[in-house]
Amino acid sequence: MTNALDQLKQYTIVVADTGDFQQLAQYKPRDATTNPSLILKAVQKDAYKPLLEKTVRDHASKPAAAIIDHLLIAFGNEILNIIPGRVSTEVDARLSFDTQRSIDKAHELIKLYEAAGIDRSRVLIKLASTWEGVRAAQALQKEGVNCNMTLLFAPVQAAACAEAGARLISPFVGRIYDWYKKQAGADWDEVKNGGANDPGVQSVRRIYAYYKKFDYTTEVMGASFRTTSQIVELAGCDLLTISPELLQKLHDSTETVEPKLSPEALAGETIERLAIDEASFRYQLNDDAMATEKLAEGIRAFAADAVKLEKLIDALR
């Protein structure tokens, strides 16, 4: 019997969400995504310490932030030797509210990739889905630098990213689920709020329907999963980026996977176009408590892990 992972691949492009590139080959994803937290987790494993040490040694005279860039490219290069598609590499979260510095950092990362012989078509620059991040993506896309918009929780973020021409968005299913479950506390009903009714699943479904309704070419990639159920409920989404732990569970499962999302299935839904000028964007985001809190929390967490990486690098010099 065909396992659930192979069934999923019939309807959706499977992406691996990890910095642990030694795990990639067995799951055969097309693309891979990384972030500062995943890289930090990887370099603390014995298998990847030599890569960290070599990167620090080769660039010891540079600031820690610059060495992190080289480390990101080192991981990205290794990943691209394994997968046939693209790798996502993240701009420092501390630049999330600075459009020009985000653009400059993206240029630096692309330059490093190209110096390593990697064509920019195989790289997605990850940017936080703030107003400033969206503006950076708009400028970068016009230059032929493809962007993956991360830390995305609200429909207005998705709409703004699509209008800016971003190549791809990564709505965070699991973190949305986490927020609603925490808010409900003892009243949370997993049966009632699971499966197709999972709030994270519902969010991606709405965004997917919005994009298809208005013929946006931006790809939708569900991210940040907690369970295989969340993944299976989004079969048919353009892409899904999945941790190695959940990829393994799907590989070991013989559960039947059927397409849940398709333009045809959602064609009859009534959807209104969102206003996405700056004032409307900021107000709609502010009016969504979940999105506001999770965006701020995510930026803080990624920034904190970047600082930890810098300290790890300084300790090796």
C-alpha positions as CSV (number, residue, x, y, z in Angstrom):
1,M,0.0,0.0,0.0
2,T,1.3,3.5,-0.9
3,N,2.2,5.5,2.2
4,A,0.7,8.8,3.1
5,L,3.7,10.8,2.1
6,D,3.8,9.4,-1.4
7,Q,0.1,10.0,-1.7
8,L,0.5,13.6,-0.6
9,K,3.1,14.2,-3.3
10,Q,0.5,13.4,-5.9
11,Y,-1.4,16.6,-5.0
12,T,1.1,18.9,-3.3
13,I,4.8,19.8,-3.7
14,V,6.4,18.5,-0.5
15,V,9.1,20.7,1.1
16,A,11.4,19.8,4.0
17,D,11.5,22.3,6.9
18,T,14.9,21.7,8.4
19,G,18.5,22.6,8.7
20,D,19.4,19.0,9.2
21,F,20.3,18.3,5.6
22,Q,21.5,14.7,6.3
23,Q,17.8,13.7,6.8
24,L,16.7,15.1,3.4
25,A,17.5,12.4,0.9
26,Q,15.2,9.7,2.4
27,Y,12.1,11.9,2.0
28,K,12.9,13.2,-1.5
29,P,11.4,16.7,-1.0
30,R,11.5,19.1,-4.0
31,D,12.4,22.2,-1.9
32,A,13.7,22.9,1.6
33,T,13.2,25.8,4.0
34,T,15.5,27.0,6.8
35,N,15.3,29.7,9.5
36,P,17.7,30.9,12.3
37,S,16.1,28.6,14.8
38,L,16.5,25.5,12.6
39,I,20.2,26.4,11.8
40,L,20.9,27.0,15.5
41,K,19.4,23.6,16.3
42,A,21.4,21.9,13.6
43,V,24.8,23.4,14.5
44,Q,24.5,22.1,18.1
45,K,24.5,18.5,16.8
46,D,27.9,16.8,16.5
47,A,27.3,16.1,12.8
48,Y,27.2,19.8,11.9
49,K,29.8,21.3,14.3
50,P,32.6,20.8,11.8
51,L,30.6,23.0,9.3
52,L,30.1,25.7,11.9
53,E,33.8,25.5,12.9
54,K,35.0,25.7,9.3
55,T,32.8,28.7,8.5
56,V,34.0,30.5,11.6
57,R,37.6,29.7,10.8
58,D,37.3,30.8,7.1
59,H,35.7,34.1,8.0
60,A,37.2,34.8,11.5
61,S,38.0,38.4,10.9
62,K,34.4,39.3,10.0
63,P,31.6,40.4,12.4
64,A,29.5,37.6,13.8
65,A,26.5,38.7,11.7
66,A,28.5,38.4,8.5
67,I,29.7,34.9,9.6
68,I,26.0,33.9,10.1
69,D,25.4,34.8,6.5
70,H,28.2,32.6,5.4
71,L,26.9,29.8,7.6
72,L,23.4,30.2,6.1
73,I,24.9,29.8,2.6
74,A,27.0,26.9,3.7
75,F,23.9,25.1,4.8
76,G,21.9,26.2,1.8
77,N,24.6,24.9,-0.5
78,E,24.7,21.5,1.2
79,I,20.9,21.3,0.9
80,L,20.9,22.2,-2.8
81,N,23.3,19.4,-3.4
82,I,20.6,17.0,-2.2
83,I,17.3,18.5,-3.5
84,P,16.3,19.3,-7.0
85,G,14.5,22.5,-6.2
86,R,14.9,25.7,-4.1
87,V,16.2,26.5,-0.6
88,S,14.7,29.3,1.5
89,T,17.2,31.4,3.4
90,E,16.0,34.0,5.9
91,V,16.9,37.6,6.3
92,D,17.8,38.6,9.9
93,A,14.5,39.1,11.8
94,R,16.0,42.2,13.5
95,L,15.6,43.9,10.1
96,S,11.8,43.1,9.9
97,F,10.8,46.8,10.1
98,D,13.6,48.2,7.9
99,T,12.8,47.9,4.2
100,Q,16.1,49.1,2.8
101,R,18.3,47.1,5.1
102,S,16.2,44.0,4.3
103,I,16.8,44.6,0.6
104,D,20.5,45.1,1.3
105,K,20.7,41.9,3.3
106,A,18.9,40.0,0.5
107,H,21.4,41.3,-2.0
108,E,24.3,40.1,0.2
109,L,22.8,36.6,0.5
110,I,22.2,36.3,-3.2
111,K,25.7,37.5,-3.9
112,L,27.1,34.9,-1.6
113,Y,25.0,32.2,-3.2
114,E,26.1,33.2,-6.7
115,A,29.8,33.3,-5.6
116,A,29.3,29.7,-4.6
117,G,28.0,28.9,-8.0
118,I,24.3,28.8,-7.1
119,D,21.9,30.5,-9.5
120,R,19.4,32.8,-7.8
121,S,16.5,30.9,-9.3
122,R,17.2,28.2,-6.7
123,V,17.0,30.5,-3.8
124,L,14.0,32.0,-2.0
125,I,14.8,34.9,0.3
126,K,12.6,34.7,3.4
127,L,11.2,38.0,4.8
128,A,8.8,38.7,7.7
129,S,5.4,39.6,6.4
130,T,5.5,43.1,8.0
131,W,4.5,46.1,5.9
132,E,8.2,46.8,5.5
133,G,9.0,43.2,4.6
134,V,6.3,43.3,1.9
135,R,7.8,46.4,0.4
136,A,11.2,44.8,0.4
137,A,9.8,41.8,-1.4
138,Q,8.1,44.0,-4.0
139,A,11.5,45.6,-4.8
140,L,13.4,42.4,-4.8
141,Q,10.9,40.5,-7.0
142,K,11.3,43.3,-9.7
143,E,15.1,42.5,-9.7
144,G,14.5,38.8,-10.2
145,V,15.1,37.8,-6.5
146,N,12.3,35.5,-5.4
147,C,10.9,35.9,-1.9
148,N,9.2,33.6,0.6
149,M,7.1,35.6,3.0
150,T,7.2,34.1,6.4
151,L,5.6,34.8,9.8
152,L,2.2,35.1,8.0
153,F,-0.9,34.8,10.1
154,A,-3.6,37.1,8.7
155,P,-5.5,37.4,5.4
156,V,-4.3,41.0,4.9
157,Q,-0.7,39.9,5.1
158,A,-1.4,37.3,2.4
159,A,-3.2,39.8,0.2
160,A,-0.4,42.4,0.5
161,C,2.2,39.8,-0.3
162,A,0.3,38.7,-3.4
163,E,-0.2,42.3,-4.6
164,A,3.6,42.9,-4.1
165,G,4.3,39.9,-6.4
166,A,6.0,37.7,-3.8
167,R,6.9,34.3,-5.2
168,L,5.6,32.4,-2.2
169,I,4.0,32.8,1.2
170,S,4.3,30.5,4.3
171,P,1.2,30.8,6.5
172,F,1.9,29.3,9.9
173,V,-0.7,26.6,10.6
174,G,0.6,25.3,13.9
175,R,1.2,28.6,15.5
176,I,-2.3,29.7,14.7
177,Y,-3.6,26.5,16.2
178,D,-1.4,27.1,19.3
179,W,-2.9,30.6,19.9
180,Y,-6.5,29.5,19.7
181,K,-5.9,26.5,21.9
182,K,-4.2,28.6,24.5
183,Q,-7.0,31.2,24.4
184,A,-9.6,28.5,24.9
185,G,-7.8,26.9,27.8
186,A,-9.8,24.2,29.5
187,D,-12.7,24.8,27.1
188,W,-10.7,23.7,24.1
189,D,-12.4,20.8,22.3
190,E,-9.8,18.9,20.1
191,V,-12.5,16.9,18.4
192,K,-14.6,20.0,17.5
193,N,-11.6,22.1,16.6
194,G,-9.5,19.5,14.9
195,G,-9.3,18.2,11.3
196,A,-10.9,20.5,8.8
197,N,-12.1,22.8,11.6
198,D,-8.5,23.4,12.9
199,P,-8.1,27.2,12.9
200,G,-4.7,27.0,11.3
201,V,-6.1,24.8,8.5
202,Q,-9.0,27.1,8.0
203,S,-6.7,30.1,7.7
204,V,-4.7,28.5,4.9
205,R,-7.9,27.4,3.2
206,R,-9.2,31.0,3.2
207,I,-5.9,32.3,1.8
208,Y,-5.7,29.7,-0.9
209,A,-9.3,30.5,-1.9
210,Y,-8.6,34.2,-2.0
211,Y,-5.5,33.7,-4.2
212,K,-7.4,31.5,-6.7
213,K,-10.4,33.8,-6.7
214,F,-8.3,36.8,-7.8
215,D,-5.8,34.8,-10.0
216,Y,-2.7,35.6,-8.0
217,T,0.4,33.7,-9.1
218,T,2.0,33.8,-5.6
219,E,2.4,30.2,-4.3
220,V,0.8,29.2,-1.0
221,M,3.0,27.0,1.2
222,G,1.4,25.8,4.5
223,A,4.1,25.8,7.3
224,S,4.6,25.2,11.0
225,F,2.6,22.0,11.4
226,R,1.9,20.3,14.7
227,T,0.2,17.1,13.4
228,T,-0.1,15.0,10.3
229,S,-3.8,15.7,10.4
230,Q,-3.2,19.4,9.7
231,I,-1.0,18.4,6.7
232,V,-3.5,15.9,5.3
233,E,-6.3,18.4,5.6
234,L,-4.3,20.8,3.3
235,A,-3.5,18.2,0.6
236,G,-3.8,20.0,-2.7
237,C,-2.2,23.2,-1.4
238,D,0.5,24.5,-3.8
239,L,3.3,23.4,-1.4
240,L,3.6,22.2,2.3
241,T,6.8,22.5,4.2
242,I,7.1,19.7,6.8
243,S,9.5,18.9,9.6
244,P,11.5,15.6,9.3
245,E,9.6,14.2,12.3
246,L,6.2,14.7,10.6
247,L,7.6,13.5,7.2
248,Q,8.6,10.3,8.9
249,K,5.1,9.9,10.4
250,L,3.6,10.4,7.0
251,H,6.1,7.9,5.5
252,D,5.1,5.3,8.1
253,S,1.3,5.9,7.7
254,T,-1.0,4.1,5.3
255,E,-3.8,6.6,5.9
256,T,-5.6,7.5,2.7
257,V,-4.8,11.0,1.5
258,E,-7.2,12.8,-0.8
259,P,-7.0,16.4,-2.3
260,K,-8.8,18.8,0.0
261,L,-7.9,22.1,-1.7
262,S,-8.3,22.9,-5.4
263,P,-9.4,26.0,-7.4
264,E,-12.5,24.1,-8.6
265,A,-13.6,23.0,-5.1
266,L,-13.5,26.6,-3.8
267,A,-14.7,28.4,-6.9
268,G,-18.2,29.0,-5.5
269,E,-17.1,30.8,-2.3
270,T,-18.0,34.5,-1.8
271,I,-14.8,36.4,-1.3
272,E,-14.3,40.1,-1.1
273,R,-11.0,41.8,-2.1
274,L,-9.2,43.3,0.9
275,A,-7.9,46.9,1.0
276,I,-4.1,46.8,1.4
277,D,-2.8,50.3,1.4
278,E,-0.5,50.9,4.3
279,A,-3.1,52.3,6.7
280,S,-5.6,49.5,5.9
281,F,-2.9,46.9,6.3
282,R,-1.8,48.1,9.6
283,Y,-5.3,48.5,10.9
284,Q,-6.5,45.0,9.8
285,L,-3.4,43.4,11.2
286,N,-3.8,45.3,14.5
287,D,-7.5,44.3,14.6
288,D,-6.4,40.6,14.5
289,A,-5.2,39.8,18.0
290,M,-3.9,36.4,17.0
291,A,-1.9,37.7,14.0
292,T,-0.5,40.7,15.9
293,E,0.7,38.6,18.8
294,K,2.1,35.7,16.8
295,L,3.9,38.0,14.4
296,A,5.6,39.9,17.2
297,E,6.4,36.7,19.1
298,G,7.9,35.1,15.9
299,I,10.1,38.1,15.2
300,R,11.3,38.1,18.8
301,A,12.1,34.4,18.7
302,F,14.0,34.4,15.4
303,A,15.9,37.5,16.6
304,A,16.8,35.8,19.9
305,D,18.1,32.8,18.0
306,A,20.2,35.0,15.8
307,V,21.8,36.4,18.9
308,K,22.5,32.9,20.2
309,L,24.1,32.0,16.9
310,E,26.3,35.1,17.2
311,K,27.4,34.2,20.7
312,L,28.1,30.6,19.6
313,I,30.3,32.0,16.8
314,D,32.1,34.4,19.1
315,A,32.9,31.6,21.5
316,L,34.7,29.8,18.7
317,R,37.0,32.7,17.9
